[in-house]
Amino acid sequence: MRWGRALILYRYVKTDGLLHRGRDARVSIALANSGHLQIGLILPRNEATSVYKEFQQAGHEGLQHMFYWSEDYQDH
């Protein structure tokens, strides 16, 4: 497996319009691609509640979610 040379980093992404418990959060997102595989790392950057922060506070670590692209969305 060969990873692309560049890791794309988005610092302090403001999630306008995507609210969790009535508040929006700031996060940093890093993306890397290898062929059809994409890895994304998401880091909460403020004290606002978010699905990512709640996942960490519950004592979890590692995979929080997984997704895939479908060629024919209606059949899945």
N, C-alpha and C positions, 0 to 999 in steps of 0.2 A: 504494500500500500504506500503510495507516495502522496505526501501532503503538499499543498501549494506553498510557494515560498513565503507568501504574506499571510499574516494573521491580521484580520480586519478588526480593529478595536474602535468601538463607539463609546466614548466617555460621557458620563452624565446624560444619558438619554432621558428626556422628559416624556412620560407616557400620557400626553394630552388625550383626554376623552376615554381613557381606559382606567376606570376607577375600581378600587377594591375597598369595600367597606366605606365608600364615600370619599376616599382620598386617592390622589394619584402619587406615584412614587418615582423617584429618580433611580435609574439603574445604569450600570455599565454592561455592555454586551461585547463579547469577542466571538468572532466566527472564523472557522477554518474549513476548507474543502479538500476532499480527496476523491476524485471521480464523482460518483453519485452520492457520496456520503458527506454530510455537513455536521460539524460539531459546533455547538453554541454554548458559551459559558455566560451566565447572568449573575451579576453581583449587585445586591441592593446597596444604594449609596446614601440613603437618608433614613430617618427614623419612622417614616410613613409605613404603615402596614402594607404588606403585599403577599401574594401567594408564595413568593420566593422566601421572604423573611419568615413567614409562618412555618414553612417547611423546615427551615433551619432551626427555629426556636423549638419545634417539636422534637428536636434531637435527630432529625434525619440528615443524611448527607448522601451525595451521589446523584443518581438520576432522579429528576423531579418530573420530567415528562418526556414523551417521545412522539414523533410525528413522521409521516412520510407523504410524498407527493404521489398522487394517483394519476395514471394515464386517462382513466375513465371514472370520474368521481361518482357518477350515478350508480355504477355497478358495485360500489364498496359500501 
